[in-house]
């Protein structure tokens, strides 16, 4: 059976699959990145995991993978196959595409940014499949974005399009890792909500999921924390839709798991802020944490189709 390797590399763990031509995940596995052992160990873990998947595919389907797609965090030069920088994984200017291709015996490899790759999957087979233009915004440790245009994801001139988490929504606010103050992700990410709720309730172990439960139970302290995040998120999203005019806003990541506790007030807050703009649909992501793997598989199949057409 013809298949590809799909690999989604995160800050602490990797999700991988063998994907069929119709997008079906034929085999799935997870491994730690081993980042506590240093950058070289992380790179070897990625290469070794890919080689393991190649061997499994050959044993199960009688042929090695036709291509591989890999999604990584940080700054990614997709055109040249370079994992340019990742604070969490420690690499810089890593020629990951070439390293993977060499380890896999010369098969073609596509390299993508993790959020844009997840957005590709949401756009083609997930919540954005009926939208020609969408903005995918996962709310996790930080906030990023993927701009979907007619089945592809816009990377930008320098590979950093969609970084909505670094729109300043609260000037003079909390210092962000990027060096600015008051970025959207300092207020409305899952990490920010968890931090604010931990301070409000006095439990340093509390997180965003605990805040959502407290909101649902009617805790006024949690309601205040939650509303602050929703208002900031609405401000950032309205900036995004003013610039991009998408048909659909797809919200994913850990905070979206709160369901209506997030989406009901968020839709109201966005609607209250638009003036001349057309209000897009605001929907939850459909693919969960499988989006990165599914998108990596799509990258691999796209690479093969490009080679055939060339």
N, C-alpha and C positions, 0 to 999 in steps of 0.2 A: 504494500500500500504506500502510495506517495505521501510524504509527510514532511513537516518542517519542525525545527526546534524553536520553542518560544521561551524566553528567559526574562524574568522581571526581577531586577536586582534592587533591593531596598537597603535602608540604612543598617538594619540588623539581620535581615533574612532575605532569602531568594525564593521565588515561586517560579516553577518551570513546568513546561508541558510539551508533549508532541501533538501537533495540530494537523488535522486533515485539511484537504482542499476546501471543504465547506465550512471551515472554522471550528469544527468539532474538536474538543480536547480529548485525544485518544489515550493519553497517559498524563498524570499529574504528580508532581513531587515538590518537596520543600527542603531547603537546607539553610543553616546559618551562614552568614557571610564570614564569620570569624574575625570581625574587625578589631577585636581586642588583641589580636596577635600581630597587627600591623598591616600596612598597605600591601606588601608583597604577598602576605597570606590571603588577603581578600582577593587579589587578582588570581592567585592560584586556585582559590575556591571556585571562582566564576568559571575559569577555564576547565577545571576538573569536572564540575557539574555538567557543563556542556558536553564534554567528552563522554561522561556517563550516559547522558541522554542519547547521544549518537549510538552508543553500543546497545542500549535498550531498544532503540528503534530498529536497528539492524536485526537483533534477535527476534523481535516480535513481528516485524513486517517484511523481513527478508531483504531489506534495502536500507542503506543509510539515508539520513535526512537530506533532502534536496537543497535546503538552505537553512539559515538560522536568523532569528530576529532577537535582539536584546534591548531592553529598556533599562536605563540607568538614571540615577538622580544627579542633580547638580547642573553644571554648565556643559552642554553637549554640542560638539561640532558634528552634526549628522552627516553633512556632505562629505567630510573627510574621514569620518569614522573615528573621531577622537573624543574620548571622555576627558574634557578639558579640566574640570575641577569638581571635586566633591568634598565638602568639609567633613561629612560624616564618614566617608570611606577613605579619605586621605590621599586620593590620587590626584595627579595633575598632569595634563597633556599626555594621557595614556592612549596609545594607538590600539584601542581595544578591538576594533573591527578586524585589524590585521592579525592580532594575537589569537583571536578566536578562530579565524579562518585557517590559520596555520595549525592550530590544535585539532581542528576538525578535518584536516586533510585537504584543505583547499576549497571547501564549499563556500558559496557566497554568503556574506553576513551583512545584515542591516542593523545599524545602531540608531537608537532613538532616545529622546528624553522621556522620563517615566510618565509625567503628567500628559504630555502631548500624545504619547503612545496609548495611554488609557483613554484619552479623549478621542483618538482615532477609532477605538473599539466602540465607545459609547455612540459615536456618530454613525458608524456603519451598521452596527448590530444591536445597539442598546437604545437608550432613551432619546437619542437624537437622530434615529434612522429615517424619520420622516421630515427632518428639518434640513433645508439647504444650507442654512447658516445658524451656528449655535455657539455658545460659550459654555465650556465645561469648567466648573470651579470645585475642586475637592478641598474640603475643610478638614485638615489634619493637624499635624505638628505645626505646619505653616499653611499658607494659602497660595496656590498657583492657579494657572488657567490655561486652557487650550482653546484656540480659536478655530472652529470648524467651518470650512467653506467648500461646499459641494463635494463631500467625500474625502477631503484632505485636510491636514492641519497646517496652519500657517506658522512657520517657525520664526519669521522675521529676518531682517537683513543680517543680524548677528547672533541668531539663535536664541533670543530671549523674549520673543513675543508672548504676550499673555500673562506677564508677571503682575497680575492684579493685586496680589498680596502686598505689593510694595507701593501701591497708591496711598498717599498720605491722606487719611481721613480724619485724624485728630492731631492737628499741628501742635508741636510742643509736647506731645504725649510720650509714652514709654519708648525707650531706645530700642530700635530694631537691630537685628543682626546685620542688616545691610548698611547700618550707619545713620539712617534717618530716624526721626522721632515720629511716632504716631501712625506708622504703617497699618494698613488694614489687618494684617496677620497678628499684630500685637494686641488687637482687641477682639477679633472675631474668629480666630482659629480655634480648633478644639483645645489646643494647648493653652491658649489665652483664657478661654472660658474656664477650663479646669483650674488654672492658677487663680483667677479672680474668685471662683467659688471656694477654693481652699482657704483663701484669705478671709472671705466673708463668713464662712461657717466655722473656722478655726481648726479644721481637720487637714493637715498637710498632705494626707494621702488621697483626698477627694479629687475627682476628675470631672471632665465634661459630662460623662454619662450620669454621674451622681447629681450634677447640677440639673440636668434634664428631669431626672426623677423627682428632685425637690420642687421643680417648677410644677410638675404634674400633681404633686401633693399639696400645692398651694402655699409653699413657703415664700413669703414676701421678699426675703433676702435673695433667694434664688431668682425670683421674678425680676428683680432689679438688675442682677448680673446678666441674666439672659437678654433682657430688653436692650441693655447697653450693647451687647454683641450684635443683636439683630439690627439695631439702628445703624451701627457702623458698617455691617455687611450690606445693608440696603444702600448706604451712601456709596460704597465701593462698586456695587453692582450697577447702580444708576450711571455712574461714570463710565463703566464698561459698556453698557447698552447704548449710551449716548454716542460713544465713539464707533461702536461696531454694528449697531442696529440688528441684533440677532433675532431669529424667530423663536429660539428656545434658550433658556438658561437652565443648565443641568447642574445640580448641586450634589456633590458626592462627599466622600470622606467620612470620618468618624462622627462629626457633628450631624450629618444628614441622617444618621441612624435614629435620631430623636423623632423622625417622622413629622406628624402634624404639629408637635410641640415646636418645631422649627418652622415648618413650611407655612402654617397658617399666619403667624405674625409676620413672617418675612414677606409673603405675598402682599399683605396689607401695607407694610412699610415701603415696599418698592412702589406700589400703586399710588401711595400718598406723595411720592417724590417726583413722579414723572409729570412733565408739563406737555411739551410738544411731542415727546418721544412715544413711539408705539410700544405698548406694554407686551413683552414677550411672555410665553408660557414659562412658568418656573416649576421644574419637575425634579424629582429625585433621580439620581443615577440608577441604572438598572443592573449593572454588572458586578457591583461590589468589588471585592479585592481581586476578582478574576480579570478585571479590565486590563491590567498591565500585561498579563500573559496573552490574553486574546489579541490585544493590540500588537504585541511583539510577533505573534503568528501572522497577523495581517501584513506587517512590515516585510516579513520573509516572503510571503506569497506575492506581494507587490514587486519585490525585487526580482523574483522569477519571471513574473509577467513582463516586466520592463526588459529583461534580458531577451525574452522570446521576441518581443516587438522590435527590439533593436536588431 
